């Protein structure tokens, strides 16, 4: 009888062990510089590859409603259609890591891919701060020509020293202003407004120069802060404003288009160097094609988001004359940060934009 009881207990212990093993860790909050709203989910461990397939994980800080996540799924389809060598796993909302930590994982060779905005990269390469300079890129066509040309290639070339490979330029888009106090059509309209910004010295200096009172704050705290009047407004791309339901606590929106933020499709150099030339070509071409899909989709979503926002917010269009005034007002900010970013990069960036626009 005792033997039977012991046997039953042993089976029960083994059953419980099998059922209860290994809970996932909570992921770090997303911090992609573009402030796409992040979801918090239990961490997912990368599944083992099927057979002899090599697993390639794509880390996104954005959530699964964002066009960059859709494009990451498109990348997966393109790669797996071309070869049986890889199993591509796509993660969103910082499930693997926040963007800065994910970049560090690429450097260590413990992660294959991250889709990240340019802002976290400035922590590794100050030259990437050039994309934070306000009122420099005027429209998407200018951004495309800038990034797909020699300047974009030069910026990719800087990544190798950090153990990174840049494969394609994707898009987060233009940042625009909302507030709950008054319509903003001119520089003067910003006077005294408390505007939440990221913890970014270029952004903070720009808003101060324009007369606002910039207040750095975690993205997760922003909705409540606007609801309670701790801050008057914020700035983000239209899809983020829409998905975050800021129209519930904000009355006015202006198409300031003050900063254009690109996304980069980054690969770990140490892992990249292990791949064959054919494998590299397949991945590179898929990253570029998915990036073109991302840009088109991102612009569609931005237009759709703005139309929804107009239904419950007062929309103010900035005239060309006023935009020129904004550009003039923030010139001291560009001069202040020029040396810390790299004078050569800043000059090349501004000169290339001038050539593209005919300015």
N, C-alpha and C positions, 0 to 999 in steps of 0.2 A: 504493500500500500504506500509506504514511504517512497519507494522507487518511482511508482507511478506519479505521486505528487511532485517529486523533484523534476521528473520529465516534463510534466505540464508547465511548471514554473519556468523551466529553461526555454521552452517553446514560446511562452508568453513574453519573456524578456527579449528574445530575438525578434519577435514580431514588433514590439514597441520600438526597439532600436532602429528597425528598418523604416518604420513610419515616421519617426521623429527626428531623423538626422538632418543636420546642416541647414539652418535657417539663413536667408540672405541678409546682408547688411543694408541699412538705409543708405541711399546714395547721397553724395554731396549736392547741395542746391546748384542749379544751373547758373552760370555767370558767363554769358557769351558776348558781353559787350553790347549786343544789340537788344538786350532785355526782352527777348521773346519770353512769354509766360511759361514758367516751368511747372511741371507736375512732379509730385513726390510719390514714388512707387518703391516697393521693395526691390532691392538690388537683384539683378539676374546674373547668375554665373554663366559664362560662355559655354554653350553646349559643345560637346566633342564633335569633331568633324565626322562626316559620314565616310566610312572606308578610308581611302588614302587621300581624301580631299583635305587641303589646307584651309583652316578657318581664318577668315579675314573679318575683323570686327570694326564696325563704323560707329564712332561715338558722336552723338549730337547733344548739345546742351538744350536745344529747343524742344518743344513738345511735339506730339504726333499729329497736330493740326497744321503745322508750319510747312510752307512749300519746300524748305530745305530737307525736311524729313521725307516728303514725297519724292524729292530728287534722289535721296539716299536709297530709297526702295527701287527707283529707276536704275541707279548704278548697280544694285544687286542683280536686277533682271538682265542687264546688259552683259555683265561679267559671266553670269551663270549660263547665258545663252551661247557664249563664245567658247567656253572651256569647262571641262569637268574637273579641273585642277583645284577649284576653290569652292568653299561654302561661305557666302557672305552673310554676316549677321549684323543687323542694323538696330541700334539702341538709341532711345530718345530721352529727353528730360534729365540728362546727367545720370542715367542709370549706371554707367560705368564710372564716370568721374565728371567734375566740373571741367570746363574747357582748359583752364590753366593746368590742372592736374593731368588731364588727358594729354596735353602737349608734353609734359614731363614724362609720361608713360611712353610716348613715341620716342623720346630721346633715349630712354632706357631699353627700348626694344620689347616692352611688355604689352604694347597695343599697336595695332596696324595703322588705323586711320582715325582722324578727327576732322569734323567739319566745324570750323570755328570762325568767329569774326576776327578782324584785324586787331581789335583792342587788346585782347590778352597777349597777343604776340609782342606787343610793345614792351612787355616785361622781359622778354628775351632778346629782342632786337629793337632798340629805340627808334630805328628808322621807320618802323611800322606805325609810329605815332603820326606820320604824315597824313594818314587817312582821317585823323581826328581834327585836322585844321578846318575851321568853319568857313562856309560859303565859298568853297573852292571848286567843287564839282557841281555843275548846274543842272544836268539832266542825265537820264540813263544812257543815252547814246554817247555822251562824253565819257561816262564811266567805262562803257564797253571798249571804246577805242583806246582809252588810257591803259586799261588792264590787259587787253589782248595784244598790245603792242610791245615795243622794246622796254618801256618803263615797267610793265608788269613782269616781263622776263627778268629784268634786273632785280626786282624785289624778290622773285623766286630764287635767284642766284644767291641771295644773302642767307637763305635758310640752311644751306648745306653745312655751314659752320656750326649750326645748332643741332645737327643730327636729324634734320627734317628735309623732306622732299615736297615741293609744291607742285601739284599736278593740274590744278584748275582753279580759276576764279569763279566763285559762285556769288550770290547776292543776299544781303539782308535788307538793304534799301535805304531810303532817305528817312531821316528823323524829322518829325514835325511837332509843333507846339500845341498843347491844350492848356486851358486855365478856366477858372470859375469866377473871374472878376470882371473882365471886359474883353471885347474883341481886340486882337493885336494885328494892326495893319502897318505899323511903323515902329521905328526904334523907340520913340518916345512912349509908345503904349506899353513897353516892357518895364518902365520905370517903377521900381519897388516891388515888382511881383516876385513872390517866393516860388522858385522853380526847382523841383527835384531834378538832380542830375546824378550820373554815375560818379564814382570816386575817380575822377580823371582831371588832372590839373589844366589841360588845354580846354576842356569843356567848361570847367569852373571859371577860368579867366575870361573866356569868351562871353559868358552870360554876365559876368561882372562888368565887362567893358560895354555891354549893351544896356546896362542900367538895372538889370534884374538882381535879385538876391538868390544866388544858387545855393541849394541845400542838398549835399550828398546824402543818400539814403538807400538802404537795401531795397531792391525791387519788391520783395515780398511784403514790405511794410507800406508800400506806396498807396494802395487803394484806401486803406484806413486813414492814412495821413491826409489824403485829399478829402475824404469824407468828413473828417473832424476839423478841417481847415488849418492843419499844421503847415501844409504847403498849399499854394494857390494853383499850381499846375505842374506839368511834367512834359517831357519830350521823348518820343518814340516813333517807330514806323507805324503807319496806319493799321496794318494787320494786328500788331501788338495792342494798340489802343482799342481796337474793336474786340479782339478775343478777350481782353482783360476787362471789358465792360466799363471802361472809364466814362462813357457817356452818362452813366448813372450818377456820377459825382463831378462832372465837368460840363460846362455850358458852351465853351468856345473852342474852336479849332482853327488853326492857321497853317497854310502850306508854306512854312518857313524853309523846308528842304535844306536845313542849315548844315547837315553832315550826311555824307553818303558812306555807308558802312558795307564793305565787301565781306563775303565769306571766303575762306580758303579751304581747299580740299588738301589736307596734309597727310603724308605717308611717312612712317618711320624709316629713316635712311638705312639703319642696320638691317631691317627686314627686307627693304627694297633691294638691297644689294645681294640678297640670297636668291632672288627670283631670276628666272631666265629672261632673255631679251624678249621673247614672244609673250611671256606672262606680263612683263612690264608694259609692253605695247597695248595688250588687251585692257589692262587696268587704267592706263593713261587715257586711252581713247574713250573708255566708258566714263571716266571722271569728267572729261571735257563735254561729252554729249549730255550727260546728266546735268552738268552745269548750265548748259544752254536751256534745257528743260526748266531748271530752277529759276533762271532769270525770267523767262516768259511767264511761268506760273506765278512767280512772286509779284510781277507787275500786274497781272490779272487780279490777284488777290488784293493787292493794294488799292486798285480802282474799285473793286467790289466793296472793300471795307470802308472806303471814304464815302461811297454812296449811302451805305447803311448809317454811318456816323452823321451824315448831313440830315438825316431824318429826325434826329433828336438834339443836334448841336448847331450852333451858329457857325457857319463856315466863312472864313475871311481869306481872300486870295491876295497874296502880296504882289504888288505891281513891280514891273521891271525897274522902275525908278527907285522904289523903296528897297528892293533887293540890292541895288548898287550901293545904297546908303549903308545897309547892313554890312556889306563887304568892306566898305571904307572904315566903318567903326571898328571892326575886328582886326584890322591890319596890325596894330601894336601887339596883338596876341601871337600872330604868326611870327613877327620879328622876335618876340620874347622867347619863343620855343624853338626857333630855327636851329640854334647851335646844339641844343640837347637832342634834337631829332637827327641832325646832320645837315649842315648847310648845303652840301652838294645835292643830297636827295631832295630837299625842299625846293631848291632852285630848279632841278630837273623836273620835278613834279609840276610846279607852277608853269614852267616854260612849255612843257608838253601840253598841258591843258590850254594854254594860250594859243598854241599852234592848232590844236583841234578846233577851238571855238573861233579862231581868226581874230582873237583879241589882241 
